Amino acid sequence: MVNSPVRHDLVWLDPAQAGALEVEAAFRPAVVRWLASGWPAVAARRVDGTRAGMTCLGIPLPPSRGRARIAFSAPARAMSRRRPPLRLAEVIASAPAERRVALEALHAEAHGLGIVLRVHGSFAWQHLTGEPYVTANSDLDLLLEAGSRWQLGAALRMLQLWELRTGLVADAEFQLPAGGVAWRELVSGAEQVLVKQEAGVTLLARGELMATLPAGGAP
């Protein structure tokens, strides 16, 4: 049994516990095959109506299996291991060759700012499964933390310049004390921003969000 996972955690499930999962009947065979392959699920926000003691999870089938996104829930006894999302540095070697230089540059720049970049979405699933998830149109799905307003501003500038230099697209979410916020929300200048939390989403005033972070300075 493992501690309760939080959103975006990777969770490995015991195939012998497949019968304890709550999943639509049409998708159960696909989930059973997925678990038998030794691949993890990803923790999701709790959905209304989920039974007590069950954790909401999901898997995205690869293009070769129809690309369906399957949501299901599992009891604690079915979960054998969990870990945070993969670091960008872990997935570069399994990314398409033509993307690796851009990914390495982004990793190096973030490291210089004292920021760890974590990856979910197609780049993560390609690394975890060996299946070809990444296409020419795939965004780079990132998760990152900012410990100060200075670090947040530096990371936003980093992402903007990286997109301009490479022509690639980053779909980045900052995991802040108040919750998860999309980076495009933060650069939009809007007075209110959408914040993703474990129990759902809420709108927060920009000033209230920023007040949760210390001012900080360059590392």
MIDOSE-1310 file (N, C-alpha, C; in nm, 2 decimals, decimal comma, always signed):
residues 219
mvns	+0,08/-0,12/+0,00/+0,00/+0,00/+0,00/+0,09/+0,12/+0,00; +0,05/+0,23/-0,08/+0,13/+0,35/-0,08/+0,05/+0,47/-0,03; +0,12/+0,57/+0,00/+0,05/+0,70/+0,04/-0,04/+0,75/-0,07; -0,14/+0,82/-0,03/-0,24/+0,88/-0,13/-0,16/+0,96/-0,24
pvrh	-0,17/+0,93/-0,36/-0,11/+1,01/-0,47/-0,18/+1,15/-0,48; -0,10/+1,24/-0,53/-0,16/+1,37/-0,57/-0,16/+1,38/-0,72; -0,24/+1,48/-0,77/-0,26/+1,50/-0,92/-0,12/+1,50/-0,99; -0,12/+1,42/-1,10/+0,00/+1,41/-1,19/+0,10/+1,30/-1,14
dlvw	+0,08/+1,25/-1,01/+0,17/+1,14/-0,97/+0,15/+1,02/-1,06; +0,26/+0,95/-1,08/+0,25/+0,82/-1,15/+0,23/+0,71/-1,05; +0,13/+0,62/-1,08/+0,09/+0,52/-0,99/+0,10/+0,38/-1,06; +0,17/+0,29/-1,00/+0,18/+0,15/-1,05/+0,08/+0,07/-0,97
ldpa	+0,00/-0,02/-1,04/-0,10/-0,10/-0,98/-0,07/-0,24/-0,99; -0,11/-0,32/-0,89/-0,09/-0,46/-0,89/-0,19/-0,53/-0,99; -0,14/-0,59/-1,10/-0,23/-0,66/-1,19/-0,33/-0,76/-1,12; -0,28/-0,82/-1,01/-0,37/-0,91/-0,94/-0,49/-0,85/-0,88
qaga	-0,48/-0,71/-0,87/-0,60/-0,64/-0,81/-0,69/-0,58/-0,91; -0,67/-0,62/-1,04/-0,75/-0,55/-1,15/-0,90/-0,56/-1,12; -0,94/-0,67/-1,06/-1,09/-0,68/-1,03/-1,14/-0,58/-0,93; -1,05/-0,52/-0,86/-1,09/-0,42/-0,76/-1,11/-0,28/-0,82
leve	-1,07/-0,26/-0,94/-1,08/-0,13/-1,01/-1,22/-0,10/-1,05; -1,26/+0,03/-1,04/-1,39/+0,07/-1,09/-1,37/+0,14/-1,22; -1,41/+0,07/-1,33/-1,39/+0,12/-1,47/-1,50/+0,08/-1,56; -1,54/+0,16/-1,66/-1,64/+0,12/-1,75/-1,61/-0,02/-1,81
aafr	-1,71/-0,10/-1,82/-1,70/-0,24/-1,87/-1,63/-0,24/-2,00; -1,66/-0,15/-2,09/-1,60/-0,15/-2,23/-1,45/-0,12/-2,22; -1,40/-0,06/-2,12/-1,26/-0,02/-2,11/-1,18/-0,12/-2,02; -1,25/-0,20/-1,95/-1,18/-0,29/-1,86/-1,07/-0,38/-1,92
pavv	-1,10/-0,44/-2,04/-0,99/-0,52/-2,10/-0,86/-0,44/-2,13; -0,88/-0,31/-2,18/-0,77/-0,23/-2,21/-0,69/-0,19/-2,09; -0,76/-0,17/-1,98/-0,69/-0,14/-1,85/-0,61/-0,26/-1,80; -0,67/-0,38/-1,81/-0,61/-0,50/-1,77/-0,48/-0,52/-1,85
rwla	-0,49/-0,50/-1,98/-0,37/-0,52/-2,07/-0,26/-0,42/-2,03; -0,30/-0,30/-2,00/-0,21/-0,19/-1,96/-0,13/-0,23/-1,83; -0,21/-0,28/-1,73/-0,14/-0,31/-1,61/-0,05/-0,43/-1,63; -0,09/-0,53/-1,71/-0,01/-0,64/-1,74/+0,12/-0,61/-1,81
sgwp	+0,12/-0,49/-1,88/+0,25/-0,44/-1,94/+0,34/-0,38/-1,84; +0,29/-0,36/-1,72/+0,38/-0,29/-1,62/+0,38/-0,14/-1,62; +0,29/-0,08/-1,69/+0,29/+0,06/-1,71/+0,20/+0,13/-1,60; +0,24/+0,25/-1,56/+0,17/+0,32/-1,46/+0,04/+0,39/-1,51
avaa	-0,04/+0,43/-1,42/-0,15/+0,52/-1,44/-0,11/+0,66/-1,39; -0,19/+0,76/-1,41/-0,16/+0,89/-1,36/-0,27/+0,93/-1,27; -0,24/+0,99/-1,16/-0,34/+1,04/-1,06/-0,41/+1,16/-1,11; -0,54/+1,17/-1,09/-0,63/+1,28/-1,14/-0,70/+1,34/-1,03
rrvd	-0,76/+1,46/-1,06/-0,85/+1,52/-0,96/-0,96/+1,43/-0,92; -1,01/+1,44/-0,80/-1,12/+1,36/-0,75/-1,25/+1,40/-0,82; -1,32/+1,31/-0,88/-1,44/+1,33/-0,95/-1,56/+1,31/-0,85; -1,66/+1,40/-0,86/-1,78/+1,39/-0,78/-1,84/+1,25/-0,80
gtra	-1,88/+1,19/-0,69/-1,94/+1,06/-0,69/-1,84/+0,95/-0,67; -1,71/+0,98/-0,67/-1,62/+0,87/-0,64/-1,63/+0,82/-0,50; -1,64/+0,69/-0,49/-1,66/+0,62/-0,36/-1,54/+0,66/-0,26; -1,57/+0,66/-0,14/-1,47/+0,69/-0,03/-1,37/+0,57/-0,04
gmtc	-1,24/+0,61/-0,02/-1,13/+0,51/-0,03/-1,08/+0,48/-0,16; -1,14/+0,54/-0,27/-1,10/+0,52/-0,41/-1,02/+0,64/-0,46; -0,92/+0,61/-0,53/-0,83/+0,72/-0,59/-0,86/+0,73/-0,74; -0,88/+0,85/-0,80/-0,91/+0,87/-0,94/-0,78/+0,86/-1,02
lgip	-0,78/+0,78/-1,12/-0,66/+0,76/-1,20/-0,70/+0,77/-1,35; -0,60/+0,77/-1,44/-0,63/+0,77/-1,58/-0,51/+0,71/-1,66; -0,54/+0,66/-1,78/-0,44/+0,62/-1,87/-0,48/+0,67/-2,01; -0,38/+0,71/-2,09/-0,41/+0,74/-2,23/-0,36/+0,63/-2,32
lpps	-0,44/+0,57/-2,39/-0,40/+0,46/-2,48/-0,31/+0,52/-2,60; -0,21/+0,45/-2,64/-0,13/+0,50/-2,75/-0,21/+0,51/-2,88; -0,16/+0,59/-2,98/-0,23/+0,60/-3,11/-0,25/+0,46/-3,17; -0,16/+0,37/-3,15/-0,18/+0,23/-3,21/-0,30/+0,16/-3,15
rgra	-0,35/+0,21/-3,03/-0,47/+0,14/-2,97/-0,59/+0,24/-2,96; -0,59/+0,34/-3,04/-0,71/+0,43/-3,05/-0,70/+0,56/-2,97; -0,60/+0,58/-2,89/-0,58/+0,71/-2,83/-0,68/+0,74/-2,72; -0,77/+0,65/-2,68/-0,87/+0,68/-2,58/-0,81/+0,72/-2,45
riaf	-0,87/+0,81/-2,38/-0,83/+0,85/-2,24/-0,93/+0,78/-2,15; -0,88/+0,69/-2,07/-0,96/+0,60/-1,98/-0,95/+0,65/-1,84; -1,06/+0,68/-1,78/-1,07/+0,72/-1,64/-1,12/+0,61/-1,56; -1,06/+0,58/-1,44/-1,11/+0,48/-1,35/-1,06/+0,51/-1,21
sapa	-1,10/+0,43/-1,12/-1,06/+0,45/-0,98/-1,01/+0,32/-0,92; -0,93/+0,33/-0,81/-0,86/+0,22/-0,75/-0,86/+0,23/-0,60; -0,87/+0,12/-0,53/-0,85/+0,13/-0,38/-0,70/+0,13/-0,35; -0,67/+0,17/-0,23/-0,53/+0,18/-0,19/-0,46/+0,05/-0,20
rams	-0,53/-0,06/-0,17/-0,46/-0,19/-0,17/-0,41/-0,23/-0,31; -0,47/-0,17/-0,42/-0,43/-0,20/-0,55/-0,30/-0,13/-0,60; -0,26/-0,02/-0,52/-0,15/+0,06/-0,56/-0,02/+0,01/-0,50; +0,07/-0,03/-0,58/+0,20/-0,08/-0,53/+0,31/+0,02/-0,53
rrrp	+0,31/+0,12/-0,61/+0,42/+0,22/-0,61/+0,37/+0,35/-0,67; +0,43/+0,46/-0,62/+0,40/+0,59/-0,68/+0,52/+0,67/-0,68; +0,52/+0,77/-0,77/+0,64/+0,86/-0,78/+0,59/+0,99/-0,85; +0,66/+1,10/-0,83/+0,63/+1,23/-0,89/+0,64/+1,21/-1,04
plrl	+0,59/+1,31/-1,12/+0,61/+1,30/-1,27/+0,76/+1,30/-1,31; +0,78/+1,24/-1,42/+0,92/+1,23/-1,47/+0,99/+1,37/-1,49; +1,11/+1,38/-1,46/+1,19/+1,50/-1,49/+1,22/+1,51/-1,64; +1,22/+1,63/-1,69/+1,25/+1,65/-1,83/+1,38/+1,58/-1,87
aevi	+1,48/+1,58/-1,79/+1,61/+1,52/-1,82/+1,60/+1,37/-1,84; +1,49/+1,31/-1,78/+1,47/+1,16/-1,79/+1,42/+1,12/-1,93; +1,35/+1,21/-1,99/+1,27/+1,17/-2,11/+1,34/+1,22/-2,24; +1,45/+1,30/-2,23/+1,51/+1,35/-2,35/+1,56/+1,24/-2,44
asap	+1,62/+1,13/-2,39/+1,68/+1,03/-2,47/+1,57/+0,95/-2,55; +1,45/+0,95/-2,50/+1,34/+0,88/-2,57/+1,25/+0,97/-2,66; +1,28/+1,10/-2,66/+1,21/+1,20/-2,74/+1,26/+1,18/-2,89; +1,18/+1,23/-2,99/+1,23/+1,23/-3,12/+1,36/+1,30/-3,14
aerr	+1,45/+1,25/-3,22/+1,59/+1,30/-3,23/+1,59/+1,45/-3,26; +1,49/+1,50/-3,35/+1,49/+1,64/-3,39/+1,44/+1,73/-3,28; +1,39/+1,68/-3,17/+1,35/+1,76/-3,06/+1,46/+1,77/-2,94; +1,55/+1,69/-2,95/+1,64/+1,67/-2,83/+1,72/+1,79/-2,80
vale	+1,78/+1,86/-2,90/+1,86/+1,98/-2,87/+1,78/+2,09/-2,80; +1,65/+2,11/-2,85/+1,57/+2,21/-2,79/+1,53/+2,17/-2,65; +1,51/+2,04/-2,62/+1,48/+2,00/-2,48/+1,60/+2,01/-2,39; +1,72/+1,98/-2,44/+1,84/+1,99/-2,36/+1,86/+2,14/-2,33
alha	+1,84/+2,23/-2,42/+1,86/+2,37/-2,39/+1,76/+2,42/-2,29; +1,64/+2,38/-2,29/+1,54/+2,42/-2,19/+1,58/+2,36/-2,06; +1,62/+2,24/-2,05/+1,66/+2,18/-1,92/+1,77/+2,26/-1,86; +1,88/+2,29/-1,95/+1,99/+2,36/-1,90/+1,96/+2,50/-1,84
eahg	+1,87/+2,57/-1,92/+1,83/+2,70/-1,87/+1,75/+2,70/-1,74; +1,66/+2,60/-1,73/+1,58/+2,59/-1,61/+1,67/+2,55/-1,49; +1,77/+2,47/-1,51/+1,86/+2,43/-1,41/+1,94/+2,55/-1,36; +1,98/+2,64/-1,45/+2,04/+2,76/-1,41/+1,96/+2,85/-1,32
lgiv	+1,83/+2,84/-1,34/+1,74/+2,92/-1,25/+1,70/+2,85/-1,13; +1,75/+2,73/-1,11/+1,71/+2,65/-0,99/+1,58/+2,59/-1,00; +1,53/+2,56/-1,12/+1,39/+2,51/-1,14/+1,40/+2,37/-1,20; +1,33/+2,28/-1,14/+1,31/+2,14/-1,19/+1,19/+2,14/-1,29
lrvh	+1,22/+2,09/-1,41/+1,11/+2,08/-1,50/+1,06/+1,93/-1,50; +0,93/+1,91/-1,48/+0,88/+1,77/-1,49/+0,78/+1,77/-1,61; +0,77/+1,65/-1,66/+0,70/+1,63/-1,79/+0,58/+1,53/-1,77; +0,47/+1,56/-1,83/+0,36/+1,47/-1,84/+0,31/+1,47/-1,99
gsfa	+0,20/+1,40/-2,02/+0,16/+1,40/-2,16/+0,24/+1,31/-2,25; +0,24/+1,35/-2,38/+0,29/+1,25/-2,48/+0,44/+1,22/-2,46; +0,53/+1,32/-2,42/+0,67/+1,29/-2,41/+0,69/+1,19/-2,29; +0,61/+1,21/-2,18/+0,62/+1,12/-2,07/+0,58/+0,98/-2,10
wqhl	+0,46/+0,97/-2,17/+0,41/+0,83/-2,20/+0,49/+0,76/-2,30; +0,55/+0,83/-2,39/+0,64/+0,77/-2,49/+0,76/+0,70/-2,41; +0,82/+0,78/-2,32/+0,93/+0,73/-2,24/+0,89/+0,61/-2,15; +0,77/+0,61/-2,09/+0,73/+0,51/-2,00/+0,69/+0,38/-2,07
tgep	+0,63/+0,39/-2,19/+0,58/+0,27/-2,26/+0,66/+0,23/-2,38; +0,74/+0,32/-2,43/+0,81/+0,28/-2,56/+0,72/+0,29/-2,68; +0,59/+0,33/-2,66/+0,50/+0,35/-2,77/+0,52/+0,49/-2,83; +0,49/+0,50/-2,96/+0,51/+0,63/-3,03/+0,40/+0,73/-3,00
yvta	+0,40/+0,80/-2,89/+0,30/+0,90/-2,86/+0,33/+1,04/-2,92; +0,46/+1,08/-2,93/+0,49/+1,21/-2,98/+0,48/+1,22/-3,13; +0,41/+1,32/-3,17/+0,39/+1,35/-3,31/+0,45/+1,49/-3,34; +0,45/+1,53/-3,47/+0,50/+1,66/-3,51/+0,42/+1,77/-3,44
nsdl	+0,30/+1,75/-3,41/+0,21/+1,85/-3,35/+0,21/+1,84/-3,19; +0,28/+1,76/-3,13/+0,28/+1,74/-2,99/+0,34/+1,86/-2,91; +0,26/+1,91/-2,82/+0,32/+2,01/-2,73/+0,41/+1,94/-2,63; +0,49/+2,02/-2,56/+0,57/+1,97/-2,45/+0,50/+2,01/-2,32
dlll	+0,44/+1,91/-2,25/+0,36/+1,93/-2,13/+0,45/+1,93/-2,01; +0,46/+2,05/-1,95/+0,55/+2,07/-1,84/+0,48/+2,10/-1,71; +0,54/+2,06/-1,60/+0,50/+2,10/-1,46/+0,62/+2,15/-1,39; +0,61/+2,27/-1,33/+0,72/+2,33/-1,26/+0,68/+2,41/-1,14
eags	+0,77/+2,42/-1,04/+0,74/+2,49/-0,92/+0,82/+2,62/-0,92; +0,77/+2,73/-0,87/+0,84/+2,85/-0,85/+0,84/+2,89/-0,70; +0,95/+2,91/-0,64/+0,96/+2,93/-0,50/+0,95/+3,08/-0,46; +0,95/+3,17/-0,56/+0,94/+3,31/-0,54/+0,88/+3,38/-0,66
rwql	+0,85/+3,51/-0,64/+0,80/+3,59/-0,75/+0,90/+3,61/-0,86; +1,03/+3,63/-0,81/+1,14/+3,64/-0,90/+1,15/+3,52/-0,99; +1,15/+3,40/-0,93/+1,17/+3,28/-1,00/+1,06/+3,26/-1,10; +0,94/+3,29/-1,06/+0,82/+3,28/-1,14/+0,84/+3,36/-1,27
gaal	+0,87/+3,49/-1,25/+0,89/+3,58/-1,36/+1,00/+3,53/-1,46; +1,11/+3,48/-1,40/+1,22/+3,43/-1,48/+1,18/+3,31/-1,56; +1,10/+3,22/-1,50/+1,06/+3,10/-1,57/+0,96/+3,14/-1,68; +0,87/+3,24/-1,66/+0,78/+3,28/-1,77/+0,86/+3,33/-1,89
rmlq	+0,96/+3,42/-1,86/+1,04/+3,47/-1,97/+1,11/+3,36/-2,04; +1,16/+3,26/-1,97/+1,23/+3,14/-2,02/+1,14/+3,07/-2,12; +1,02/+3,04/-2,08/+0,93/+2,97/-2,17/+0,89/+3,05/-2,30; +0,87/+3,18/-2,28/+0,84/+3,26/-2,40/+0,95/+3,26/-2,50
lwel	+1,07/+3,28/-2,45/+1,19/+3,29/-2,54/+1,22/+3,15/-2,60; +1,20/+3,05/-2,53/+1,22/+2,91/-2,58/+1,12/+2,88/-2,70; +1,00/+2,92/-2,68/+0,91/+2,90/-2,79/+0,95/+2,98/-2,91; +0,99/+3,11/-2,89/+1,03/+3,19/-3,00/+1,15/+3,13/-3,08
rtgl	+1,25/+3,08/-3,00/+1,37/+3,03/-3,06/+1,35/+2,90/-3,13; +1,26/+2,81/-3,08/+1,25/+2,68/-3,13/+1,13/+2,66/-3,22; +1,03/+2,74/-3,21/+0,91/+2,72/-3,29/+0,82/+2,61/-3,23; +0,86/+2,56/-3,11/+0,79/+2,45/-3,04/+0,69/+2,52/-2,94
vada	+0,60/+2,44/-2,89/+0,50/+2,49/-2,80/+0,51/+2,42/-2,66; +0,51/+2,50/-2,56/+0,51/+2,45/-2,42/+0,37/+2,47/-2,36; +0,32/+2,36/-2,31/+0,19/+2,37/-2,23/+0,23/+2,34/-2,08; +0,27/+2,45/-2,02/+0,33/+2,44/-1,88/+0,23/+2,49/-1,77
efql	+0,24/+2,41/-1,66/+0,16/+2,45/-1,55/+0,25/+2,47/-1,43; +0,24/+2,59/-1,36/+0,31/+2,61/-1,24/+0,24/+2,56/-1,12; +0,31/+2,48/-1,04/+0,25/+2,43/-0,92/+0,29/+2,52/-0,81; +0,20/+2,61/-0,77/+0,22/+2,71/-0,67/+0,15/+2,68/-0,54
pagg	+0,18/+2,75/-0,43/+0,11/+2,71/-0,31/-0,04/+2,71/-0,32; -0,10/+2,80/-0,40/-0,24/+2,80/-0,41/-0,30/+2,69/-0,50; -0,22/+2,63/-0,59/-0,26/+2,53/-0,68/-0,19/+2,54/-0,81; -0,24/+2,47/-0,91/-0,18/+2,47/-1,04/-0,23/+2,58/-1,13
vawr	-0,14/+2,65/-1,20/-0,18/+2,76/-1,29/-0,11/+2,75/-1,42; -0,19/+2,76/-1,53/-0,13/+2,75/-1,66/-0,04/+2,88/-1,69; +0,07/+2,86/-1,75/+0,16/+2,97/-1,77/+0,10/+3,08/-1,86; +0,02/+3,04/-1,95/-0,04/+3,14/-2,04/-0,15/+3,23/-1,96
elvs	-0,20/+3,17/-1,85/-0,29/+3,25/-1,77/-0,20/+3,36/-1,70; -0,08/+3,32/-1,66/+0,00/+3,41/-1,58/+0,06/+3,52/-1,67; +0,08/+3,50/-1,80/+0,13/+3,60/-1,89/+0,02/+3,68/-1,96; -0,10/+3,64/-1,93/-0,21/+3,71/-2,00/-0,24/+3,85/-1,95
gaeq	-0,20/+3,87/-1,82/-0,23/+4,00/-1,76/-0,37/+4,01/-1,70; -0,44/+3,90/-1,71/-0,58/+3,90/-1,65/-0,58/+3,92/-1,50; -0,68/+3,99/-1,45/-0,68/+4,02/-1,31/-0,71/+3,90/-1,22; -0,78/+3,80/-1,28/-0,81/+3,68/-1,22/-0,75/+3,56/-1,30
vlvk	-0,71/+3,46/-1,23/-0,65/+3,34/-1,29/-0,72/+3,22/-1,24; -0,72/+3,12/-1,33/-0,79/+2,99/-1,30/-0,68/+2,90/-1,23; -0,72/+2,85/-1,11/-0,63/+2,77/-1,03/-0,68/+2,63/-1,02; -0,60/+2,53/-1,05/-0,64/+2,39/-1,04/-0,60/+2,34/-0,90
qeag	-0,70/+2,28/-0,83/-0,67/+2,22/-0,70/-0,72/+2,08/-0,70; -0,68/+2,01/-0,59/-0,71/+1,86/-0,59/-0,86/+1,84/-0,60; -0,94/+1,93/-0,54/-1,09/+1,91/-0,54/-1,16/+1,98/-0,65; -1,09/+2,05/-0,74/-1,16/+2,12/-0,85/-1,08/+2,24/-0,89
vtll	-1,15/+2,34/-0,95/-1,08/+2,46/-1,00/-1,15/+2,58/-0,93; -1,07/+2,69/-0,92/-1,13/+2,81/-0,86/-1,06/+2,93/-0,93; -1,12/+3,05/-0,92/-1,07/+3,17/-0,97/-1,00/+3,25/-0,85; -0,88/+3,30/-0,87/-0,82/+3,38/-0,77/-0,77/+3,51/-0,83
arge	-0,78/+3,61/-0,75/-0,72/+3,74/-0,80/-0,57/+3,73/-0,81; -0,51/+3,79/-0,92/-0,37/+3,78/-0,94/-0,29/+3,82/-0,81; -0,33/+3,93/-0,75/-0,26/+3,98/-0,63/-0,26/+3,87/-0,52; -0,38/+3,81/-0,50/-0,39/+3,71/-0,40/-0,30/+3,59/-0,43
lmat	-0,29/+3,55/-0,56/-0,20/+3,44/-0,59/-0,06/+3,48/-0,57; -0,02/+3,59/-0,61/+0,12/+3,63/-0,59/+0,16/+3,65/-0,45; +0,07/+3,68/-0,36/+0,09/+3,70/-0,22/+0,13/+3,57/-0,15; +0,11/+3,46/-0,22/+0,15/+3,33/-0,16/+0,30/+3,30/-0,18
lpag	+0,36/+3,39/-0,26/+0,51/+3,37/-0,29/+0,59/+3,48/-0,23; +0,71/+3,44/-0,18/+0,80/+3,55/-0,14/+0,86/+3,62/-0,26; +0,92/+3,74/-0,24/+0,97/+3,81/-0,35/+1,09/+3,74/-0,41; +1,19/+3,70/-0,33/+1,30/+3,62/-0,38/+1,40/+3,70/-0,46
gap	+1,50/+3,63/-0,52/+1,60/+3,70/-0,60/+1,67/+3,59/-0,68; +1,77/+3,63/-0,77/+1,84/+3,54/-0,85/+1,92/+3,44/-0,76; +1,93/+3,32/-0,80/+2,01/+3,22/-0,73/+2,16/+3,25/-0,73
